Amino acid sequence: MTIDFTKYKKDLPEGKIHSELTILNWTRHQQEQNRICLYCDSWGSFAIQPKDAYRQYYFLCGDHYSGKKKEKIKEN
């Protein structure tokens, strides 16, 4: 299974998508609370823009971005 990077905003859970301006204004503490992977609770290193979003992003950890955690994605 590969990760679908063409998600739409309506497919994302509440609170997992953040605007660019909000992200840029986060303090370090807010980053630690909000910049989490869409699929797990790891640090979201990669910001991905949904297909129908303008300057809004969700985050993926390195393992989900590279596809190493395929088993975890299948469970969700």
C-alpha positions in Angstrom: 0.0 0.0 0.0 1.3 3.5 -0.8 0.4 6.7 0.9 -2.1 8.9 -1.0 -0.7 12.4 -1.1 -3.8 13.7 -2.9 -6.1 13.9 0.1 -8.9 16.4 0.2 -9.6 18.7 3.2 -12.9 17.0 3.8 -11.1 13.7 4.3 -8.9 15.0 7.1 -9.9 14.8 10.8 -10.8 17.9 12.7 -7.7 19.7 14.0 -5.2 18.0 11.7 -5.1 20.7 9.0 -3.4 24.1 9.8 -3.1 27.3 7.8 0.4 28.5 6.8 0.1 31.7 8.8 -0.9 29.8 11.9 2.1 27.4 11.5 4.5 30.3 11.1 3.2 32.0 14.3 3.5 28.9 16.5 5.8 28.9 19.5 8.0 25.9 20.1 5.5 24.6 22.6 2.6 25.0 20.1 4.7 23.1 17.5 5.2 20.2 19.8 1.4 20.0 20.5 0.1 20.6 16.9 2.8 19.3 14.5 2.0 15.6 14.8 1.7 12.9 12.1 -1.8 12.3 10.6 -1.5 8.6 11.2 0.4 8.4 14.5 1.5 10.6 17.4 5.1 11.1 16.1 6.6 14.4 15.2 5.3 15.6 11.8 8.5 16.5 9.9 6.8 16.8 6.5 4.0 19.3 5.7 1.7 18.1 3.0 -0.8 20.3 1.3 -4.2 18.7 0.5 -5.3 18.8 -3.1 -8.1 21.4 -2.6 -6.4 23.5 0.1 -4.6 26.8 -0.4 -1.8 27.4 2.0 -3.1 24.8 4.4 -1.2 21.7 5.5 -1.2 18.5 7.5 1.9 16.7 8.7 3.5 13.3 8.3 6.3 11.7 10.2 9.4 10.5 8.3 8.3 6.9 8.4 4.8 7.5 7.0 6.2 9.9 4.4 8.6 7.3 3.2 6.1 4.5 3.5 7.9 2.4 6.1 4.9 2.1 8.4 2.5 0.5 5.9 1.1 -1.9 8.5 0.0 0.9 10.7 -1.7 2.7 7.9 -3.7 -0.4 6.9 -5.1 -0.7 10.5 -6.5 2.9 10.3 
